[in-house]
Amino acid sequence: MPDPAPSPVHVIGASGRSGQALARRLIETGIEPVPVLRSAERWRATGLPLTPRIADLRDPAALRAALAGAKRIVSTAHARHAGAVLAAAPEDARFVFLGSTRKFTRWPDAHGNGVLAGETAFLRSGRSGVMLHPTMIYGAEGEDNVQRLAALLRHLPVVPLPGGGRALVQPIHQSDLTRAILASLDRPWDGPNALVACGPEPLRYRDFVREVTRAAGLRARPVLPLPAWLLGAAARPAGLLPGLPRIGPDEIRRLLEDKAFDVEPLRQRLGVSPMPLRDGLLLTFGSPTR
């Protein structure tokens, strides 16, 4: 007898960047995604030929109806909603949640605290699955990390960085995160788990900027070390200028914080070896013109 078809995957937040990338990949692999999202209009904009289930994560009854019969659930919504998803899901469902390495920050904020709260709810639930904590995600359609940085660099003769950009970053390409989600769906998790999803190796932020500059086809800019408080003060009025992306003081402060992680658990537990940054930037920008 032929193998039974894999069960559908309910994708919460399917109109977002990670959710949309996952839905497209599931279709390519012959697995039916069931989009669960708040706005039918946003889903129509994706152009994907699927009928969504509309539910606000703050509406328990609507969410329960949207997840009825779900066996495998991926939530790409903010991890603060993990408790609501767990409460609304069928008892035998298995889960993949997206968290964030923001939970490790030395400067707690609403985003990081929400991730911690969602992870705590999941780990205490006893339900089977994993919460993946990605580092900076780049390479998705419309993402605003490397593409926003490249847009900013086009206007700057130098690159002002707090601490000279010595802090470490370890970004992960969207396609590698999608692969990690798919591998998580196939793994028979026993109880709740948490795992960092990161790029292959950390690098200094100034070197990250240099790679983005190169990939975007821009000429090299010298790095200008500046105090974080001065950059934060300058960022407010600069964000009001046409063509310049807004950068908040909190983002600048986080550039002083190392974000480096061990990639081996991702490789060993999920079989995912993430691509080097230069390869991922080539996929994002294409061949450099300079």
Steps between C-alpha positions, in 0.01 A plus 500: 500500500623854429616708794221715644513866406662718768252686716436867417696766685305784659714812458412781739612835363524364147490846339818611681848454360590172671146366476473578131842346427394186684164478322668525161754233591230267631312530171820418310550186706142382455384573855177691547539821701195631683549876541374642829509876514314813599457676165354341188610809305865449593474137399358588157805720446727193521342352187511150645208276391388396847192572706598652832338455839442840656567534872633762736741345749324697772167331419509151659182377331606609151849357549361170625279477191792583269717228656228235509645165390857631486773239549803717421505871584767756418458839661704777339312759705677666791585243765298691759195330349627146565274454801190593299599261220558215746163558665314502167676207332383137503655288773694281256648786296876548472656844483774711350512852643724785389659690785801728480851525639384837634415299809873504583536879496656686791246777446155343538215650299143407414611288203754296697276467803219376277728233357599390850135484609404294196791263546414453866138419412615245243762333719252470786226361276659157453385510135732354236689721258766767491536874525765618255679819599640656180769763496468789253307364200592628155421404144120488522292691246457851634715443808635812668834389643772490234283679244425784738869517591594519132247780450657692785856442374412659166461833682808480723861584410615326820346233723448635854493206741490485880818349634636491146275203415702245697196312639423162345199406288403167342215555252307212342361494147124458473537185291708338777240594760230348277709182473528492879122532535442217250753279679330579830166387358653163409671443835310290762545742789432361845369790705589867456843609376681823415775549242692796358495536121806697391747549217813285475735733688504837674670805353554856613222740409746718306590195289130425453453857371797456267346182354163671450672798335681269261193289420289811431755621247601805705849638547667427832434748781737559792364426847469798735491392868254713698341478847160328500332798669613733223379268227168459680454876517587542133273216389178678602521799263674296228204262485277789394698562181351360175665177388668427832366200697410556864744354754403517865733560796426148626628352173818701532556386857460136397790548258723497808384152596660176378251268332708186443376143541602138456371373165573133574163424669325621184718277286483196724135508606344621175763419239509861382837652406430868434667675208784750542399866507662578166295227329180622661567859398560385143153346502358821647663759274625301202851547358663824619544767236817650650 
